[in-house]
Amino acid sequence: MRRKLNYIQNEEGAAAVEFALVGTAFILTLFFMLATALVLYINQMVDNATVRASRKILTGGLQSQSTAATLENFKQSVCAYLPATFSCNDIVVNLYVVPKSSQPSGYYSFVSPDLNGLIVSNLATGTGVLNLGSRGDYQYLQVVYPVTFLPAPIASWLSGGATFKGKPAYLAISAAAFRNEQY
């Protein structure tokens, strides 16, 4: 009986067992917090680049350039506002002219049918739309940056199953709607 009591009261190795039980959850929590911070940082940088690029269009700066604006040139101007660690090859940029109408079409054509979010454009590499419009036109700019370096379970969970180049990807999406000035 005494032997069983000694065995039950023995605390050698208890700290190691406790750390093994609690440490795994702690490390996973830290990792998830870092991944969340990274996603928020990426979203903020894409939002900032979208706002600054849309300002170039809004004021007529892009339309008045001496060289013709192409999708690739505009993507590079968006990338100029992103941190150097972002891959500009993966960014998808779409710029549309929104038709003026009294019907609820216009901007609604960019919203999902269940009104639950924005419609994401085609993510195939090299795709995109660039329609600069003219003075007084309503425009809709959508910038999508697929983040593929997050672990697959986290990327799938955050994005709802979106993929880019065959890998699960979190989509950092930023949109700007504006009316061109009378430049």
trRosetta pair geometry for C-beta under 8 A, 3 or more apart (Angstrom, degrees):
i j d omega theta_ij theta_ji phi_ij phi_ji
1 4 5.9 -53 -155 33 35 109
1 5 6.6 34 149 -17 66 106
2 5 5.6 -55 -150 37 35 113
2 6 6.4 37 152 -20 67 104
3 6 5.8 -52 -149 35 31 111
3 7 6.5 33 151 -21 63 106
4 7 5.5 -53 -149 34 33 115
4 8 6.4 31 154 -18 66 105
5 8 5.8 -54 -148 36 31 109
5 9 6.2 16 158 -7 66 113
6 9 6.0 -65 -142 46 28 102
6 10 6.3 49 154 -48 64 98
7 10 5.8 -37 -152 3 29 120
11 14 4.5 -44 -167 -10 74 135
13 16 5.1 -51 -162 39 66 116
13 17 6.1 65 142 -21 84 101
14 17 5.8 -57 -150 39 34 109
14 18 6.1 34 154 -19 68 108
15 18 5.7 -55 -144 39 31 111
15 19 6.2 30 157 -18 65 107
16 19 5.8 -54 -145 38 28 109
16 20 6.3 32 154 -22 63 106
17 20 5.6 -53 -149 34 31 113
17 21 6.5 26 154 -15 64 106
18 21 5.9 -60 -151 38 31 108
18 22 6.0 2 162 5 69 114
19 22 6.2 -67 -131 54 28 92
19 23 4.5 36 171 -35 70 122
20 23 6.0 -31 -102 33 17 114
20 24 7.0 23 177 -22 48 104
21 24 7.3 -71 -174 23 16 103
21 25 7.8 -3 148 1 52 110
22 25 6.0 -66 -161 43 41 107
22 26 5.9 41 148 -23 75 112
23 26 5.4 -58 -143 38 32 113
23 27 6.1 28 161 -18 69 106
24 27 6.0 -54 -144 37 27 107
24 28 6.3 25 157 -14 62 109
25 28 5.8 -57 -146 41 30 111
25 29 6.2 33 154 -22 64 107
26 29 5.7 -55 -149 35 29 112
26 30 6.5 29 153 -18 64 104
27 30 5.7 -51 -148 36 33 112
27 31 6.3 35 153 -19 64 106
28 31 5.6 -53 -145 37 32 113
28 32 6.3 31 156 -18 65 106
29 32 5.8 -54 -145 37 30 109
29 33 6.4 32 154 -20 64 105
30 33 5.7 -55 -149 35 30 112
30 34 6.5 29 154 -17 65 105
31 34 5.8 -56 -150 37 31 110
31 35 6.4 30 152 -18 65 106
32 35 5.6 -52 -145 38 34 112
32 36 6.3 37 154 -21 65 105
32 154 7.4 -174 -119 -109 76 124
33 36 5.7 -53 -147 36 31 112
33 37 6.4 32 153 -19 64 105
34 37 5.6 -52 -147 36 32 112
34 38 6.4 35 153 -21 64 105
35 38 5.6 -53 -149 35 32 113
35 39 6.4 33 153 -19 65 104
35 150 6.1 90 -149 -137 112 109
35 151 7.6 -62 -105 22 143 97
35 154 5.4 -61 173 -171 156 159
36 39 5.7 -52 -148 35 32 111
36 40 6.4 31 154 -16 65 106
37 40 5.8 -55 -148 38 31 111
37 41 6.3 34 153 -21 65 107
38 41 5.6 -53 -147 35 31 113
38 42 6.3 31 155 -19 65 105
38 150 7.6 167 95 -89 133 102
39 42 5.8 -53 -146 36 30 110
39 43 6.4 32 154 -19 64 106
39 147 7.2 -157 -110 52 76 168
39 150 7.6 26 -72 -81 101 143
39 158 6.6 -128 -120 -150 154 158
39 170 6.2 -67 -120 143 112 159
39 172 7.5 -172 -161 -84 69 103
40 43 5.7 -53 -147 37 31 113
40 44 6.4 32 155 -20 64 106
41 44 5.8 -57 -150 36 29 111
41 45 6.4 26 155 -16 65 107
42 45 5.9 -57 -147 38 31 109
42 46 6.3 27 156 -16 66 107
42 86 7.9 132 -134 -98 90 112
42 145 6.7 -143 173 97 108 132
42 147 5.9 33 168 -75 171 137
42 172 4.9 -118 131 -78 105 153
43 46 5.9 -58 -146 39 29 108
43 47 6.2 32 155 -20 65 108
43 172 5.1 -150 -89 -142 60 104
43 174 7.4 145 -163 -67 65 100
44 47 5.6 -53 -147 37 30 114
44 48 6.3 32 154 -21 64 106
45 48 5.6 -51 -146 35 31 113
45 49 6.4 30 155 -17 64 105
45 82 5.8 81 157 -136 112 73
45 83 5.9 -52 -143 -7 149 98
45 86 7.1 -169 126 -52 140 140
46 49 5.8 -53 -146 38 32 110
46 50 6.3 35 154 -22 64 107
46 82 7.3 18 -89 -104 54 108
46 143 5.9 -169 -176 108 98 118
46 145 5.0 -139 -97 9 132 130
46 172 4.6 148 -2 136 156 119
46 173 7.6 167 129 130 146 1
46 174 4.6 -179 130 -17 96 128
47 50 5.7 -57 -148 35 29 112
47 51 6.4 28 156 -18 65 106
47 174 4.6 -173 -90 -119 53 132
48 51 6.0 -55 -149 35 29 109
48 52 6.4 21 157 -13 64 110
48 81 6.3 -153 119 156 88 115
49 52 5.9 -60 -145 41 30 107
49 53 6.0 26 158 -16 67 111
49 78 5.2 79 160 -174 114 75
49 79 7.5 30 -154 -87 142 18
49 81 3.8 154 -117 93 78 114
49 82 5.0 -5 -73 -61 147 79
49 143 6.7 -138 97 138 105 171
49 174 7.5 125 64 61 82 157
50 53 5.9 -58 -141 41 27 106
50 54 6.1 26 159 -19 64 110
50 78 7.3 21 -85 -140 49 110
50 141 6.3 163 -163 115 94 117
50 143 4.6 -147 -88 18 105 132
50 174 3.9 -155 -16 120 153 127
50 175 7.1 -59 -180 -57 152 5
50 176 5.3 171 152 -25 104 114
51 54 5.9 -57 -144 37 26 109
51 55 6.5 35 152 -28 61 103
51 176 6.2 151 -94 -88 51 137
52 55 5.6 -47 -154 25 33 117
52 56 7.3 38 148 -22 60 96
52 81 4.7 161 66 -109 141 156
53 56 5.7 -46 -162 23 40 114
53 57 7.2 31 146 -11 66 101
53 74 7.3 92 -167 -175 123 85
53 77 5.9 124 -121 117 100 98
53 78 4.6 -7 -74 -95 153 77
53 81 6.5 -132 -44 12 89 142
53 141 7.0 -175 101 176 106 155
53 143 7.4 102 48 -61 144 138
54 57 5.7 -55 -155 39 43 108
54 58 5.9 48 148 -28 72 108
54 139 7.6 173 -147 101 97 124
54 141 4.9 -154 -91 29 104 152
54 176 4.0 -80 -65 102 162 157
54 178 5.8 127 169 5 120 140
55 58 5.4 -50 -138 36 33 117
55 59 6.3 16 167 -5 65 110
55 61 7.9 23 122 19 68 131
56 59 6.7 -68 -148 44 21 97
56 61 4.4 -89 -159 70 70 121
56 62 4.8 78 138 -39 103 100
56 77 6.6 -63 34 156 170 142
57 60 7.7 38 -179 -72 31 24
57 61 7.4 -77 -59 49 21 81
57 62 5.1 -22 -89 26 63 130
57 63 7.3 82 -142 -27 61 94
57 95 7.0 -170 -99 -147 162 140
57 132 6.6 -151 -140 -144 106 78
57 133 8.0 69 178 46 113 104
57 139 6.3 -106 132 102 136 170
57 141 7.1 155 30 -63 152 135
57 178 7.6 131 90 73 104 129
57 180 6.9 -82 145 -100 80 95
58 139 7.8 -140 -82 44 69 133
58 178 5.0 -49 -96 136 114 147
58 179 7.7 66 -136 81 90 36
58 180 6.0 -160 -139 -118 42 50
58 181 5.9 67 159 -13 71 94
59 181 5.7 12 -114 27 43 132
59 183 6.2 101 169 -83 47 127
60 63 5.0 -63 -156 48 67 112
60 64 5.3 55 148 -20 92 111
60 135 7.5 2 -85 -88 122 80
60 180 6.9 87 -65 -169 79 105
60 181 6.4 -94 -20 65 101 95
60 183 3.0 -90 -10 33 154 172
61 64 6.4 -66 -140 41 22 101
61 65 7.4 46 155 -49 57 89
62 65 6.1 -29 -162 -12 36 114
62 69 5.2 54 169 -92 97 150
62 74 7.0 43 -148 -104 141 99
62 77 7.4 -168 -102 61 113 173
62 132 6.5 -148 107 -127 113 122
63 69 7.1 -63 -92 -7 39 138
63 132 5.4 144 -88 165 96 138
63 134 7.5 121 -139 -117 155 52
63 183 7.3 140 63 71 124 145
64 183 7.0 -116 -40 141 127 138
65 68 7.9 173 89 -83 102 8
65 69 6.3 105 45 -61 127 91
67 73 7.4 -174 109 -111 119 162
69 73 5.7 -135 -151 80 57 129
69 74 5.9 58 -180 -56 104 101
69 130 6.9 -143 128 163 101 136
69 132 6.1 94 68 -65 140 136
70 73 4.7 97 51 7 77 102
70 74 7.0 -147 91 -4 40 87
70 130 7.0 122 177 61 31 161
71 74 5.8 -59 -149 39 30 109
71 75 6.3 34 153 -22 66 105
71 93 6.8 168 -164 75 85 109
71 128 5.0 144 -164 89 131 118
71 129 7.6 -133 -104 163 123 4
71 130 4.3 -159 -86 -16 77 130
72 75 5.6 -50 -147 33 32 113
72 76 6.6 32 153 -18 63 104
73 76 5.7 -57 -154 36 32 111
73 77 6.6 30 149 -18 65 103
74 77 5.5 -51 -149 35 38 111
74 78 6.6 39 151 -18 66 100
74 93 6.1 -157 113 117 107 154
74 95 7.1 -76 161 -10 161 138
74 130 5.6 154 19 -116 151 133
75 78 5.7 -52 -152 35 34 111
75 79 6.2 34 150 -19 66 107
75 88 6.6 122 148 180 100 100
75 91 5.9 154 -157 89 102 114
75 93 5.1 -163 -92 7 80 135
75 128 7.1 143 -67 32 117 176
76 79 5.4 -52 -143 39 34 114
76 80 6.6 50 152 -35 63 95
76 88 6.8 51 -106 -177 57 147
77 80 5.5 -36 -152 15 35 119
77 81 7.8 27 153 -11 56 98
78 81 6.4 -66 -171 35 39 104
78 82 7.1 34 140 -23 69 108
78 91 6.5 -166 100 147 128 152
78 93 5.8 177 -5 -89 157 137
78 143 6.1 179 -161 -117 146 135
79 82 5.3 -55 -150 29 47 115
79 86 7.1 -157 -142 96 83 114
79 88 3.8 17 -116 -111 149 121
79 91 6.4 -167 -75 16 96 154
82 86 4.3 -62 150 48 129 148
82 88 7.3 162 55 -83 137 86
82 91 7.7 -155 -27 -73 159 145
82 145 7.9 145 -117 -96 145 148
83 86 5.5 108 67 -11 73 99
86 91 7.6 50 153 -57 116 115
86 145 6.9 -40 -158 -151 123 139
87 90 4.8 58 97 7 110 109
87 91 7.7 -179 100 -26 63 82
88 91 5.7 -40 -153 10 49 118
89 125 7.4 1 161 -146 87 114
90 125 7.6 -61 -117 -110 50 93
90 145 6.7 76 108 -153 102 65
90 146 5.6 -111 169 52 117 91
90 148 7.6 -136 -137 -1 153 114
90 164 7.1 66 -158 157 110 141
91 143 6.7 -16 -171 -167 106 92
91 144 7.2 151 -162 79 56 52
91 145 5.3 -22 -108 -98 80 80
92 121 6.4 -161 145 79 130 114
92 122 7.8 -156 -157 89 145 55
92 123 5.9 -107 -42 -126 158 59
92 127 6.5 6 -137 78 110 82
92 128 5.6 -172 -164 -83 68 98
92 143 7.4 151 82 -159 55 44
92 144 4.3 -11 61 60 105 104
92 145 7.8 -169 25 -73 71 35
92 146 7.6 49 -2 -18 110 97
93 128 4.9 37 66 -150 63 138
93 130 7.3 32 112 -77 106 92
93 141 7.6 -20 -166 -166 86 89
93 142 7.5 157 -156 86 41 56
93 143 5.5 -6 -107 -108 74 75
93 144 7.9 -159 -70 26 34 69
94 121 4.9 133 -40 -35 151 163
94 128 5.5 -144 -75 -155 63 71
94 129 4.5 38 -143 42 81 94
94 130 7.9 -131 -142 -64 35 48
94 141 7.3 159 88 -154 56 44
94 142 4.5 -3 60 57 103 99
94 143 7.9 -165 29 -72 66 37
94 144 7.9 29 3 -2 102 103
95 129 6.3 -147 48 104 51 78
95 130 5.2 36 46 -129 111 51
95 131 5.8 -162 106 43 83 60
95 132 7.0 27 123 -82 137 43
95 139 6.4 -8 -171 -172 89 113
95 140 7.4 163 -153 83 44 50
95 141 5.0 -5 -106 -106 80 78
95 142 7.9 -167 -72 25 40 63
96 110 7.6 -178 46 -73 149 124
96 129 6.2 30 -72 109 78 134
96 131 5.7 34 -130 47 34 121
96 139 6.8 153 81 -157 49 62
96 140 4.7 -11 59 58 100 97
96 141 7.9 -171 24 -74 66 37
96 142 7.9 20 1 3 103 101
97 131 5.0 -95 -13 123 93 123
97 133 4.2 141 -96 -83 112 109
97 137 5.1 -45 -140 176 105 132
97 138 7.1 104 -168 74 61 58
97 139 6.0 -41 -105 -101 50 69
98 106 5.1 56 172 -161 111 78
98 107 5.9 2 -141 -67 147 66
98 109 7.9 172 -132 41 87 114
98 137 7.7 142 44 169 65 82
98 138 4.1 -58 61 104 107 108
98 139 6.6 -173 1 -97 91 13
98 140 5.3 85 -52 -21 111 107
98 177 7.4 23 -22 -145 150 101
99 105 6.9 -6 68 99 113 118
99 106 6.2 -127 70 -97 67 65
100 106 7.4 32 -116 -98 25 114
100 138 6.5 129 -74 8 80 120
101 105 5.6 13 67 45 141 107
101 106 5.8 -161 44 -50 92 94
103 106 7.7 160 83 -13 68 87
104 108 5.3 52 155 -16 81 153
105 108 5.8 -115 -155 55 22 107
105 109 5.7 28 176 -44 77 103
106 109 6.8 -164 99 3 17 97
106 138 7.2 0 -156 97 111 151
107 110 5.9 -55 -171 33 57 109
107 111 7.1 52 137 -21 75 106
107 138 7.9 -87 -58 150 95 134
107 140 6.6 150 -118 -82 81 133
107 177 6.2 16 -113 -124 129 149
108 111 5.3 -58 -150 33 50 114
110 118 5.9 -15 150 -148 89 88
110 119 5.7 -136 -167 34 45 99
110 140 5.8 -152 -46 172 159 158
110 142 7.3 -171 -156 -56 130 133
110 175 7.6 141 151 -145 140 148
111 115 5.9 19 154 -118 124 57
111 117 7.5 171 -153 101 69 24
111 118 6.3 -64 -107 -109 51 47
111 119 6.7 120 169 -17 1 89
112 115 6.7 -146 76 -51 76 13
112 116 5.4 -42 72 49 132 79
112 117 5.3 32 3 62 126 66
112 118 7.0 87 -24 128 86 5
112 119 5.5 145 -73 -70 65 74
118 142 7.1 171 164 -120 143 127
118 173 6.4 -166 66 145 134 145
118 175 6.0 174 -103 -35 161 150
120 123 7.1 2 147 -51 112 103
120 144 6.4 90 -153 -101 98 145
120 162 7.4 -11 82 -116 169 135
120 171 6.3 3 -125 159 146 165
120 173 6.5 -101 -104 -95 99 142
121 127 7.3 -160 140 120 111 118
121 128 7.6 82 122 -114 149 51
121 129 7.4 -134 -141 3 152 107
121 142 6.3 138 -12 95 119 139
121 144 6.8 -153 45 -9 94 141
122 127 4.8 -51 97 122 112 161
123 127 7.4 141 162 52 5 124
123 144 6.7 -98 -105 116 93 146
123 146 6.4 77 -158 -53 129 135
123 162 7.6 104 -25 -175 162 108
123 164 5.4 -96 153 -108 136 89
123 171 7.8 -99 -96 -106 137 123
124 127 4.7 73 70 -14 87 127
125 165 7.0 45 -44 -76 115 100
133 137 3.4 -136 178 81 130 156
133 138 7.9 -141 -142 59 162 29
133 139 5.5 -135 11 -79 149 105
133 180 5.9 -170 106 -25 120 141
134 137 5.5 98 53 -20 53 121
134 180 6.9 -170 118 78 26 159
135 180 5.7 -137 -134 112 29 119
135 181 7.3 -50 -140 104 79 39
135 182 5.1 60 -166 -125 119 53
135 183 6.3 -146 -100 36 99 70
136 179 6.6 -10 -159 176 40 102
136 180 6.0 -49 0 72 15 92
136 182 6.3 30 -55 -83 89 79
137 179 7.1 -178 93 -151 31 65
137 180 5.1 30 49 15 74 121
138 177 7.3 5 -179 -175 95 89
138 178 7.5 179 -151 97 58 31
138 179 5.2 -35 -97 -98 64 78
138 180 7.9 -132 -73 2 19 77
139 177 7.2 177 90 -149 52 48
139 178 5.7 -14 59 65 94 75
139 179 7.3 152 13 -104 78 26
139 180 6.3 74 -15 -43 119 90
140 175 6.9 -11 -173 -169 85 105
140 176 7.6 166 -154 85 42 49
140 177 5.2 -8 -106 -104 74 81
141 175 6.6 159 87 -155 57 53
141 176 4.5 -2 56 55 106 94
141 177 7.7 -165 24 -73 68 37
141 178 7.7 -2 4 18 107 102
142 173 6.9 -17 -167 -165 94 94
142 174 7.5 158 -154 85 48 47
142 175 4.9 -12 -103 -103 73 88
143 173 7.4 156 84 -154 52 46
143 174 4.8 -9 59 61 99 95
143 175 7.6 -173 22 -77 66 42
144 171 5.7 -24 -160 -166 101 104
144 172 7.2 143 -160 76 47 54
144 173 5.2 -9 -106 -104 77 77
145 171 7.5 141 71 -161 43 53
145 172 4.4 -18 63 63 97 107
145 173 8.0 -167 26 -72 64 36
146 162 7.5 -138 -125 131 105 121
146 164 3.7 72 171 -36 163 167
146 165 8.0 153 103 7 150 93
146 169 4.1 4 -172 170 104 145
146 170 7.4 143 -160 72 55 41
146 171 5.6 -28 -101 -102 67 69
146 172 7.7 -165 -80 22 17 74
147 150 5.7 51 130 -12 107 107
147 155 7.0 -153 97 -117 87 108
147 169 6.0 145 64 -166 44 79
147 170 4.4 -19 59 62 109 94
147 171 7.5 -162 16 -78 79 20
147 172 6.0 70 -26 -19 109 103
148 155 7.1 46 -133 -127 39 158
148 164 5.7 -116 -70 71 115 110
148 165 6.9 -24 -90 51 159 110
148 167 4.7 71 -154 95 117 132
148 168 7.5 139 -136 83 72 45
148 169 4.7 -39 -84 -101 75 96
150 154 4.9 -105 160 88 116 113
150 155 4.3 145 82 -62 112 95
150 158 7.5 -8 112 25 164 137
150 168 8.0 -82 79 106 93 98
150 170 5.7 35 21 -4 145 120
151 154 4.9 75 67 15 87 106
151 155 6.8 -169 85 -8 38 92
152 155 5.8 -59 -138 41 28 109
152 156 6.0 26 165 -18 66 110
152 167 7.5 -111 -101 -171 93 82
152 168 4.7 104 -145 35 73 134
153 156 5.9 -57 -143 39 27 109
153 157 6.1 26 159 -19 63 111
154 157 5.7 -57 -144 38 29 111
154 158 6.1 21 160 -14 66 111
154 170 7.7 -35 125 -51 82 124
155 158 6.1 -60 -142 41 26 105
155 159 5.9 -4 169 4 64 120
155 167 7.8 7 109 145 161 87
155 168 4.2 133 99 125 118 103
155 169 5.7 -41 -178 -115 127 11
155 170 4.8 -118 -137 -35 74 83
156 159 6.5 -72 -134 49 21 93
156 160 8.0 -131 178 53 52 4
156 161 5.9 32 -155 -91 83 47
156 168 4.5 -54 -62 -150 83 144
158 170 4.6 0 93 -111 127 113
159 162 4.1 -91 155 30 126 104
159 168 7.0 165 47 180 131 85
159 169 6.2 69 -54 96 172 50
159 170 4.7 -155 -54 -113 110 48
159 171 5.5 101 -130 5 115 83
161 168 7.5 -77 -144 -128 35 96
162 168 7.4 98 80 -158 54 60
162 169 5.5 -72 109 70 96 82
162 170 7.5 106 62 -114 117 20
162 171 5.3 -27 98 -25 166 116
163 166 6.3 -1 170 -138 123 12
163 167 6.3 155 -156 73 84 27
163 168 5.9 -56 -101 -96 74 37
163 169 6.0 105 -147 12 26 95
164 167 6.3 -32 68 61 65 80
164 169 3.9 13 13 -13 107 159
164 171 7.7 135 -43 -83 124 89
165 169 8.0 84 33 -47 79 135
180 183 7.3 -72 168 0 97 104
